[in-house]
Amino acid sequence: MPDWSRRLHRYRFRSVWLLHASPTVVYAVLERAEAYPQWWPQVREVTPLDDRSGAARFRSLLPYDLVVVATERVRDPGAGVLEMAMRGDLAGWARWTVVPGAGGTRAVFEQDVEVCKPLLRAVRAAGAAAVPREPCADDAVRAARSCGLAGPRMRGAGHPDAAARDRRGTGI
């Protein structure tokens, strides 16, 4: 695949959440991927495949489901790191880094993915000349991230309250 095509369909995001709970509690909630649909509305479904991988279905502002198989790459409670590789409609990785922060925990979510779903690639390619970035796609990912830790359903999954969040998402 040409390098320009990879750049056109690649997204990098980073967001920081300050949470009123201990890093141990936050990490314990984040490592339970099968519970994400209970507190993160855009994560519609997670189906474990084995002890290190699962299938997940996402949907945000855009009316398209994205389906991936996620495989654990790093699970290090001591360092507060959870990282997974993804393949499917998105290919790349996502990582949580959980560390002590002011009044509780600082949770950093980072993601570096390439959109592989043919329809979304075609839409992005068609609009590339007119629009430097795909604002709807960027907004959809930002909305998905921001709703997660802020959603009221997180409490039912044992997720700590999010008090202050600094959401920064930048596409490349």
Backbone hydrogen bonds in HBPLUS format (Angstrom, degrees):
<---DONOR---> <-ACCEPTOR-->    atom                        ^
c    i                          cat <-CA-CA->   ^        H-A-AA   ^      H-
h    n   atom  resd res      DA  || num        DHA   H-A  angle D-A-AA Bond
n    s   type  num  typ     dist DA aas  dist angle  dist       angle   num
A0005-SER N   A0002-PRO O   3.09 MM   3  5.40 127.3  2.38 103.3 116.3     1
A0006-ARG N   A0002-PRO O   3.29 MM   4  6.74 153.9  2.36 149.9 156.7     2
A0007-ARG N   A0003-ASP O   3.06 MM   4  6.38 161.9  2.09 154.2 158.8     3
A0008-LEU N   A0004-TRP O   2.98 MM   4  6.12 151.0  2.07 141.8 149.8     4
A0009-HIS N   A0005-SER O   3.23 MM   4  6.40 143.5  2.37 144.2 151.8     5
A0010-ARG N   A0007-ARG O   3.43 MM   3  5.17 170.5  2.44 101.7 103.7     6
A0115-VAL N   A0009-HIS O   2.81 MM 106  5.36 162.7  1.84 155.2 157.2     7
A0011-TYR N   A0113-VAL O   2.77 MM 102  5.43 164.3  1.80 164.3 169.0     8
A0113-VAL N   A0011-TYR O   2.89 MM 102  5.43 161.5  1.92 162.1 165.2     9
A0013-PHE N   A0111-GLN O   2.80 MM  98  5.14 158.7  1.85 149.3 155.1    10
A0111-GLN N   A0013-PHE O   2.90 MM  98  5.14 154.5  1.96 146.2 146.7    11
A0015-SER N   A0109-PHE O   2.86 MM  94  5.28 150.9  1.94 148.5 157.6    12
A0109-PHE N   A0015-SER O   2.85 MM  94  5.28 162.6  1.88 155.9 161.5    13
A0016-VAL N   A0166-ASP O   3.03 MM 150  5.28 163.6  2.06 157.6 156.4    14
A0166-ASP N   A0016-VAL O   2.88 MM 150  5.28 155.6  1.94 154.2 161.8    15
A0017-TRP N   A0107-ALA O   2.86 MM  90  5.18 160.5  1.90 149.1 155.7    16
A0107-ALA N   A0017-TRP O   2.82 MM  90  5.18 168.0  1.84 158.8 161.2    17
A0018-LEU N   A0164-ALA O   2.87 MM 146  5.37 157.1  1.92 161.5 168.5    18
A0019-LEU N   A0105-THR O   2.77 MM  86  5.05 166.7  1.78 152.3 157.0    19
A0105-THR N   A0019-LEU O   2.87 MM  86  5.05 160.8  1.90 147.8 152.7    20
A0020-HIS N   A0161-ASP O   3.35 MM 141  6.05 155.1  2.42 156.8 163.9    21
A0025-VAL N   A0022-SER O   3.10 MM   3  5.34 118.5  2.49 103.5 117.3    22
A0026-VAL N   A0022-SER O   3.05 MM   4  6.36 169.0  2.06 160.8 163.6    23
A0027-TYR N   A0023-PRO O   2.84 MM   4  5.89 167.0  1.86 149.7 153.9    24
A0028-ALA N   A0024-THR O   3.04 MM   4  6.14 157.8  2.09 141.2 147.5    25
A0029-VAL N   A0025-VAL O   3.11 MM   4  6.40 151.4  2.19 148.1 154.9    26
A0030-LEU N   A0026-VAL O   2.95 MM   4  6.20 167.4  1.96 157.5 161.1    27
A0031-GLU N   A0027-TYR O   2.93 MM   4  6.09 144.9  2.05 152.7 160.7    28
A0032-ARG N   A0029-VAL O   3.18 MM   3  5.57 159.8  2.23 110.9 117.2    29
A0035-ALA N   A0032-ARG O   2.96 MM   3  5.68 160.2  2.00 122.4 128.6    30
A0036-TYR N   A0033-ALA O   3.06 MM   3  5.35 161.8  2.10 112.7 118.4    31
A0038-GLN N   A0035-ALA O   2.90 MM   3  5.54 150.9  1.98 122.1 131.0    32
A0039-TRP N   A0036-TYR O   2.99 MM   3  5.56 146.1  2.10 119.0 127.5    33
A0040-TRP N   A0036-TYR O   2.73 MM   4  5.47 147.7  1.83 171.2 174.8    34
A0043-VAL N   A0040-TRP O   2.94 MM   3  5.63 156.7  2.00 125.6 132.9    35
A0059-ARG N   A0042-GLN O   2.92 MM  17  5.08 151.0  2.00 141.3 150.0    36
A0044-ARG N   A0057-ARG O   2.81 MM  13  5.53 132.5  2.04 147.6 162.1    37
A0045-GLU N   A0057-ARG O   3.35 MM  12  5.15 149.1  2.45 139.0 138.8    38
A0057-ARG N   A0045-GLU O   2.88 MM  12  5.15 151.8  1.96 147.0 150.8    39
A0047-THR N   A0055-ALA O   2.76 MM   8  5.12 163.7  1.78 154.8 160.5    40
A0055-ALA N   A0047-THR O   2.84 MM   8  5.12 157.6  1.89 147.7 146.8    41
A0049-LEU N   A0053-SER O   2.85 MM   4  5.51 172.4  1.86 133.8 134.3    42
A0050-ASP N   A0053-SER O   3.28 MM   3  5.49 158.7  2.32 141.7 137.6    43
A0072-GLU N   A0052-ARG O   2.74 MM  20  5.27 173.0  1.75 168.5 170.9    44
A0054-GLY N   A0070-ALA O   2.93 MM  16  5.47 148.4  2.04 148.8 158.7    45
A0070-ALA N   A0054-GLY O   2.82 MM  16  5.47 159.9  1.86 170.4 170.9    46
A0056-ALA N   A0068-VAL O   2.87 MM  12  5.43 160.5  1.91 155.0 159.7    47
A0068-VAL N   A0056-ALA O   2.95 MM  12  5.43 159.1  2.00 152.1 159.0    48
A0058-PHE N   A0066-LEU O   2.81 MM   8  5.11 162.0  1.84 150.9 157.0    49
A0066-LEU N   A0058-PHE O   2.90 MM   8  5.11 155.6  1.96 143.7 150.2    50
A0089-ASP N   A0067-VAL O   2.89 MM  22  5.53 176.2  1.89 162.4 161.2    51
A0069-VAL N   A0087-ARG O   2.82 MM  18  5.46 158.1  1.87 160.2 167.8    52
A0087-ARG N   A0069-VAL O   3.11 MM  18  5.46 140.5  2.27 137.0 148.8    53
A0071-THR N   A0085-ALA O   2.86 MM  14  5.22 158.5  1.90 148.8 156.1    54
A0085-ALA N   A0071-THR O   2.82 MM  14  5.22 161.9  1.85 151.0 153.1    55
A0073-ARG N   A0083-GLU O   2.79 MM  10  5.41 176.2  1.79 143.1 142.4    56
A0074-VAL N   A0083-GLU O   3.16 MM   9  4.84 166.9  2.18 126.3 127.7    57
A0083-GLU N   A0074-VAL O   2.86 MM   9  4.84 159.9  1.90 143.0 142.0    58
A0076-ASP N   A0081-VAL O   2.90 MM   5  5.19 175.8  1.90 162.6 163.5    59
A0079-ALA N   A0076-ASP O   3.17 MM   3  5.51 125.9  2.48 106.4 118.5    60
A0080-GLY N   A0076-ASP O   2.81 MM   4  5.86 121.8  2.15 142.3 159.7    61
A0081-VAL N   A0076-ASP O   3.06 MM   5  5.19 153.6  2.13 140.2 139.3    62
A0098-VAL N   A0080-GLY O   2.70 MM  18  4.65 160.5  1.74 137.3 144.4    63
A0082-LEU N   A0096-TRP O   3.01 MM  14  5.13 160.3  2.04 144.9 148.8    64
A0096-TRP N   A0082-LEU O   2.77 MM  14  5.13 160.5  1.81 155.6 162.4    65
A0084-MET N   A0094-ALA O   2.90 MM  10  5.54 161.6  1.94 162.2 167.8    66
A0094-ALA N   A0084-MET O   3.04 MM  10  5.54 151.1  2.13 149.1 155.7    67
A0086-MET N   A0092-GLY O   2.75 MM   6  5.19 160.6  1.79 142.0 141.8    68
A0092-GLY N   A0086-MET O   3.08 MM   6  5.19 156.7  2.14 130.3 131.4    69
A0116-CYS N   A0089-ASP O   2.70 MM  27  4.74 170.8  1.71 140.2 139.3    70
A0091-ALA N   A0114-GLU O   2.95 MM  23  5.23 154.2  2.02 143.0 151.4    71
A0114-GLU N   A0091-ALA O   2.76 MM  23  5.23 147.9  1.86 143.5 154.1    72
A0093-TRP N   A0112-ASP O   3.00 MM  19  5.55 157.6  2.05 142.7 148.5    73
A0112-ASP N   A0093-TRP O   2.99 MM  19  5.55 164.1  2.02 154.3 158.2    74
A0095-ARG N   A0110-GLU O   2.80 MM  15  5.24 155.8  1.86 153.3 157.3    75
A0110-GLU N   A0095-ARG O   2.89 MM  15  5.24 163.2  1.92 154.5 160.1    76
A0097-THR N   A0108-VAL O   2.90 MM  11  5.11 144.4  2.03 141.4 151.9    77
A0108-VAL N   A0097-THR O   2.86 MM  11  5.11 166.8  1.88 146.8 151.0    78
A0099-VAL N   A0106-ARG O   2.99 MM   7  5.35 167.1  2.01 149.1 153.2    79
A0106-ARG N   A0099-VAL O   2.75 MM   7  5.35 173.5  1.75 166.8 168.8    80
A0101-GLY N   A0104-GLY O   3.03 MM   3  5.20 166.6  2.05 112.5 113.1    81
A0104-GLY N   A0101-GLY O   3.00 MM   3  5.20 169.3  2.01 129.6 127.2    82
A0121-ARG N   A0117-LYS O   3.01 MM   4  6.21 155.2  2.07 158.6 166.4    83
A0122-ALA N   A0118-PRO O   2.93 MM   4  6.12 158.3  1.98 151.9 157.4    84
A0123-VAL N   A0119-LEU O   3.00 MM   4  6.27 159.9  2.04 150.0 155.1    85
A0124-ARG N   A0120-LEU O   3.02 MM   4  6.12 164.1  2.05 143.5 148.1    86
A0125-ALA N   A0121-ARG O   2.87 MM   4  6.02 160.5  1.91 149.7 155.5    87
A0126-ALA N   A0122-ALA O   2.93 MM   4  6.07 157.7  1.98 148.4 154.2    88
A0127-GLY N   A0123-VAL O   3.15 MM   4  6.36 145.8  2.28 144.3 152.7    89
A0128-ALA N   A0125-ALA O   3.34 MM   3  5.13 156.3  2.40  97.3 104.2    90
A0131-VAL N   A0127-GLY O   2.86 MM   4  5.78 156.5  1.92 164.3 171.6    91
A0137-ALA N   A0134-GLU O   3.02 MM   3  5.36 116.5  2.44 107.6 122.7    92
A0138-ASP N   A0134-GLU O   2.99 MM   4  6.26 167.2  2.00 163.5 167.5    93
A0139-ASP N   A0135-PRO O   2.80 MM   4  5.95 165.2  1.82 153.0 157.6    94
A0140-ALA N   A0136-CYS O   2.81 MM   4  5.93 151.5  1.89 144.0 152.3    95
A0141-VAL N   A0137-ALA O   3.06 MM   4  6.32 158.1  2.11 151.8 155.9    96
A0142-ARG N   A0138-ASP O   2.96 MM   4  6.21 164.8  1.99 152.9 157.6    97
A0143-ALA N   A0139-ASP O   2.82 MM   4  5.94 160.6  1.85 149.6 155.3    98
A0144-ALA N   A0140-ALA O   2.99 MM   4  6.13 155.4  2.05 141.6 148.4    99
A0145-ARG N   A0141-VAL O   2.99 MM   4  6.23 163.0  2.02 153.0 156.7   100
A0146-SER N   A0142-ARG O   2.90 MM   4  6.06 169.0  1.91 154.2 157.7   101
A0147-CYS N   A0143-ALA O   3.02 MM   4  6.02 154.1  2.08 148.4 153.9   102
A0151-GLY N   A0147-CYS O   2.89 MM   4  5.38 130.5  2.14 144.4 148.8   103
A0154-MET N   A0151-GLY O   3.23 MM   3  5.83 165.2  2.25 115.4 119.9   104
A0156-GLY N   A0153-ARG O   3.13 MM   3  5.51 131.0  2.39 106.2 117.4   105
A0157-ALA N   A0154-MET O   3.01 MM   3  5.18 138.8  2.19 101.0 113.0   106
A0159-HIS N   A0154-MET O   2.76 MM   5  4.88 155.9  1.82 151.6 144.2   107
A0158-GLY N   A0155-ARG O   3.02 MM   3  5.02 159.0  2.06 105.2 109.9   108
